[in-house]
Amino acid sequence: MKNMPPLPALRAFEAVARLGSVVQAADELHVTHGAISQQLRSLEEYLGLSLFSRKGKRLVITDDGRIYALRLRMALGDIAKATGDVLSLPRSDELIIAVVPSFACHWLIRRLPGFMAAHPDLKLTLRASLELVDFSIDRVDAAIRMGPGGWEATSQTALFVDDMVAVASPSFNGGRLPGTPAEIMAAPLVRSVESWSHWLSAAGLPDMVLSGPVYTDSNLVLEALRQGQGVALTRRLLVHDAVLRGELVQLSPIAVAHQNPYWLVWPMRSHGTAKLVAFSEWLKAEVASYLAQIR
């Protein structure tokens, strides 16, 4: 590029202008004081401008130097950000998946050993969070989300729609478990943020008023269920394994679809990469196997 002074000289000048000291600039850049002074002289010669006035041993930045330092600081900041963005991108041998914590804990983790065994060269990282990942700035290859879909600037494929089922511990109420919808609703409820409205409509109880504590984390709901505190309406995915193990019991065959499907979502930079294709194909196969098991 034209009109581009040597980068070491620019870094030396920016540091001295910001810190107001050759000594401090040398310490920050891990060079000698003499090297900083030489870089400043070479930059002034290149520009044909005086960036500092010398008053004894002191350097006082000139008006030209002050303006140049401000613009240079902004430019170096852009370079640093661009470098950080490039370095933060996942490498070809890394697979970084952002995932809803409950999905990871109760469905994905126990299946992952099969994927890792099939792809031993991939370094897998799961980032569990309820917050939507910003693919433009976050170091993530893809995300598993719950929601309506249609997220901008992404590609996405629907995985499946979860069911809402009523469950309790087999020891709840001394083992005398409610069976009918009316009996279920007469029992103590362990409520979550999930709505009962569709299940109640399917059960013929649309006007039922709910009571009981509300837990905003699914793990708290499951722990309360295990302790026999009551009945909960929850996503089947969260309790399917526990039901198979006999730790929880589905109380009624009534099941209603959750309003938000699960999706695999990825940015354009991940599209068609071998690692994403491998993960996507494996995930779809696991979902198909799971759906065949529960239906």
N, C-alpha and C positions, 0 to 999 in steps of 0.2 A: 504494500500500500504506500502511496505517496504521502509525504509530510508526516512520516511516522518516526519519531525519535526512538533511540534504543529504550526498550522497556526497563532495564535496570536504572537508567537515568531518571525515567518518569517515576518509578517507585521511590527512589531516593528523594526526589524533589517533593513528592506528595507527603512523604513521612516527615521531612523537615518542616514543610509548611504547616502540617497539622500539629506537630509536637513542639515546634518552635525551637528545636535544638538539634544540632548535628550529633551530639553525643547520644541523645535518646533515640534518634533515628537509626544510628549505627547499632545500638543495642537491639532495637526491634527487628532490624533486618539481618542481624548476626554477621555484620561486616565491620571493618575498621573505620575509625573516624576519617582517616585519610581517603578511604575508598568513597565515602559519601561526598566529601569535598570535591574529589575528582569528578564524580558523576554530576554534581551541580555545575562545575565549570564547563564540562563537555556539553551539557544541555543548554547553558546560556550561549555557548559558541554556536551550537546548532541553530538556535532560535534567533540569534543576533539581538537578544534582549537581556536586560539585567533583571533577574528574578528576585534578587536580594540586594540590599545595600549593606555594605560592611561598615560597622561602627566599632572600631577596635576589634575585639574578639566576637562581637555580637553580630548576628545576621538579622536584618529587618526586612521583611518581605515587601516588595514594591507593589504598586497598584496592578501592574501587568501580572506580577507573580500571583497576587491574590485571586484575580479573575481566572488565571490559568489553573491554579490549584483547585478551585471550585469545580471547573469543568472536568478536570482530570479525575477528581475524586468520584464524580458521577460516572465517568467512563470506566474507571477501574472497578467500581461497584457493579456495573453491568457485566464486565468480564468475569468477576467473581461469581455472580449469580448464574451466568451462562455455564461456567465451569461446574458449579455445584449441581445444576440441572442435569448436565451430561453425566456426571459421576453418579448421580442418584438413580439413573435409569437401571432397571434390572438387567443383569447380564444373561447371555444365552443359556448358561448353566444354572441360573437361578429361577425359581418360580415363586412369586410372591402373590398370595391370594388374600384379599380382605374378605371377612366373613362375619355374618351375624353370630354373636357368641353362642346363643342357644343352639343354632344349627350346627356349629362346630362341635360343641360339647356332646350333644345327644344324638348326632347322626354321622357327621363327617369323620371325626377322629378315629372311630373304630374301623372305618373302611380304608383309611389312608395307607396302612401298611401294604395293602395290595398294590396301590399305585406306586409307592416308593420302591417296592420290590421289582416292579416292571420297568422302572426308570431310575436305576441306582445312580446315574450320573447327574440327576437334577438335585439341586439344593432347595428344599421346600421351606417356605416361611408362611405361617398363617398369622394374619393381623386381625385379631378379633376386636370389633368395635361396633357400637350402635350407630356411629356417625357415618354418613355417606362419604366415601373416599373421593377426593378430587383428583381425577386422573391427570390433570394438567400439571399438578405439582407434587403428587404423592408417588412414591416408588413402589408401584403396584402393577402387576400384570393383568389381574382380573379381580372381580368381586362377586360374591354370592349375596344377593339382596332379597328382601321381601318388599313388595310394593306393587304399584299399578303398572310399572314399566314405563317406557317412553322417555327415558333419561336422555338428555341432549348430548350430542357429540360422543355417543357410545354405540357399540353394537351389543346386542343382547339376545338371549334365547331363553324361553320359558322352560323351567325344569318340571315343576308340578304344583298343584294346588293342594294344600294340606287340609285335613279334616279337623273339626272341633268335636271332641268327645268328652263325656262326663266320666270321671274316674275317682277312685278312692283307694285307700289302703285296705287289704283284706282283713286287717284287725280293727278297722273303723267300727265303732258302735258295738264292740264286742263280737265282731264277725257277722252281725245281723245287718247285712248291707241293703240299702234301698234299691228297688228294682224298677218301679214305675216312675214316670216323670214327676208325678205328684209327690211320691215318697222322696225322690232325689231333692226336690225343691224344699221339702220340709226339713231336710237335714241341714246341719251347720255348713255354710259355704266358705270355701277358701277362694276368694275372688282375685282375679288378675286384671290387667288392662283390657283383656279380650272381652268383647260384648257377648252376652247370653242371648240377645234378641232373636237371632235366626234359629238357634237351637230351641228356644222356648216356643217359637212359632211352629216349628216342625213337631214339637211335642204337644201342641194344642193348648199351650199356656201363655199366650202372647202378652197378657196383662199382669204377669207375675211381678211383684216388687221384690228386689233383691236386698239382702242384708249380709253382714259379715265383713271381716277385715279385707282390705285390698292390698296386695303385694305387687309392686311394679316390676319385680325381677322374677323371671320364670324359675330360677333356681330356688328362690324362697318359697314359691308355690309348691314345688316338688318336695322340698324338705318338710313343709307343713303337712302335705299329704302323707309322706312316709311316717310322720309322727302320729297319724290318725286324727288330725285336727278337724277334718271335714271332707267335703266333696268339692271338686274343682272341674271347671270346663277348660280344657286346654288343647293345644295342638297335638294331634296324634303322634307326630314326629318326636315330640319331647318325651312321650311316655311309652312308645311302642316297645322298646327293649325292656323297660321295667315291667310292662304287662306280660311279656313273654317269660320273664324270670319269675313271675308270680309276686313281685313286689307291689304292684298296683293291679286294680281290677277295673275293666270298663263296665260301667253299671248298666248301660242301655245300648241297644243297637243303633239308636238314633245318632247320626253323624251329619254335620252340615259343613259345607265348604267354607274355608277361610276366605275373606274378601281379598287378601293379597297373596298372589302366587310367589314362589321362589324363582329367582332368575340368575343366570350367569351373565355377567356384564363385563365388557372389556373396552379399552380405548383403541383407537385406530392403530396406534403403534404396535399393539399386540396382535393385530389381526393377521391370521395366517402363519404365525410363528409356530415352529415345531412343538415347543413346550406347551403352548396354549391349545393347539390341536390335540395333543396327547391327553391333556387334562380334561378338555371338553368331552372327548370321546369316552374316556374312562368314567367321568361323572354321569353322562347320559346313560351308560350301561348300568351303573350302580342305581340310578334312579329307577330305571326300568325294572331291575330286579326287586327293588323295594316295593314298587307299586304292585308288582305281581304277587308279592308276599301278603300285602294287606288287603287285597281285593279278591 
